[in-house]
């Protein structure tokens, strides 16, 4: 159920960005709220606001004429992707990747930057944020 909520959130955010919406209302749940906190902290979205028990309003950030980010689902319910620290370092070095990954670890949700800098944490790669 957790991945289903994440996949729905990513699809809605990508579709909202493609339509160049100013804001988008999404369902309020723990998984969405945790991911929105991470996206806001890393400057991917402008802001978010809890409207009521059922809805959260997400405000998008755009560059002058381009979309600011692209979210790509990595791990799916039928095909989970787990990376250790060595895999994470290798994927950063191989591709000239500007962005970060969202990783589900045994300590919670973290960005790949935090996992690399603070402590040899690997886990399931949920999605990739390309900036």
Secondary structure by P-SEA (a helix, b strand, c coil): caaaaaaaaaaaaaaaaaacccbbbbbbcaaaaaaaaaaaaaccccccccccccbbbbbbbbccccccbbbbbcccccbbbbbcaaaaaaaaaaccccbbbbbbcccccccaaaaaccccccccccbbbcc
